[in-house]
Amino acid sequence: MSNCTVESTTVETSDGVKLHTRLFKPKEDEIRNNLVIVLVHPYSILGGCQALLRGIAARLAEKGYRAVTFDMRGAGRSNGRASLTGFAEIKDVFAVCRWVSDHLTSDRILLVGSSAGAPIAGSAVDEIEEVVGYVSLGYPFGMTASILFGRHHKAILRSQKPKLFVMGTRDGFTSVKQLKNKLSSAAERVELHLIEGAGHFQMEGPAYDTQMANLILTFIASL
């Protein structure tokens, strides 16, 4: 992370939860534009936290984009209590995006959700005016995962905003067929990128950070 700096702050939600948040910044003269990338981490109850997205955020910052990670309620150094279905965490996404808009003077936000963070972020996309696009890394569309997160699906599938879904072909929660079936009903522009041979948790690992960042950067260039 020699080409970027990291700043920590606390963001408070509408219901009083304090979220530990990190801003990954390029050098001032290397900031590309006003777009800020907000990354939403995997399922808190299974140990998900913002540290899992540090590598992606750092690579995005090294390429000239400000990137924000945060611990959702009940994860890492944030207080509050994690929810089973991720609906309380939508308030966390709202709060961080509001902070980005107010403190980074940005009116363009790309929401990126990893694993369970993807349905949570997806539910926030159309509720935040500044969000101009959405990237899912391993959205859990499968039958078992849908018991917890199924009520989130409709929000992102009906959104008119540009969407990119990235998944490994060996994802244990969602098959390629299930993913394609879901995306066949998605509104407006939707893109799919499959990573051959990658499993769900494998794709979350640091070995894929550069590839994930590059896919996000390519998507940004198309917005």
Stockholm file with secondary structure:
# STOCKHOLM 1.0

chainA/1-223         MSNCTVESTTVETSDGVKLHTRLFKPKEDEIRNNLVIVLVHPYSILGGCQALLRGIAARLAEKGYRAVTFDMRGAGRSNGRASLTGFAEIKDVFAVCRWVSDHLTSDRILLVGSSAGAPIAGSAVDEIEEVVGYVSLGYPFGMTASILFGRHHKAILRSQKPKLFVMGTRDGFTSVKQLKNKLSSAAERVELHLIEGAGHFQMEGPAYDTQMANLILTFIASL
#=GR chainA/1-223 SS CTTEEEEEEEEECTTSCEEEEEEEEECGGGCCSSEEEEEECSCGGGTCCGGGGHHHHHHHHHTTCEEEEECCTTSTTCCSCCCSSSSTHHHHHHHHHHHHHHHSCCSEEEEEEETTHHHHHHHHGGGCTTEEEEEEESCCCSHHHHHHHGGGHHHHHHCCSCEEEEEEEECSSSCHHHHHHHHTTCCSCEEEEEEEEEEHHHHHSGGGHHHHHHHHHHHHHHC
#=GC SS_cons         CTTEEEEEEEEECTTSCEEEEEEEEECGGGCCSSEEEEEECSCGGGTCCGGGGHHHHHHHHHTTCEEEEECCTTSTTCCSCCCSSSSTHHHHHHHHHHHHHHHSCCSEEEEEEETTHHHHHHHHGGGCTTEEEEEEESCCCSHHHHHHHGGGHHHHHHCCSCEEEEEEEECSSSCHHHHHHHHTTCCSCEEEEEEEEEEHHHHHSGGGHHHHHHHHHHHHHHC
//
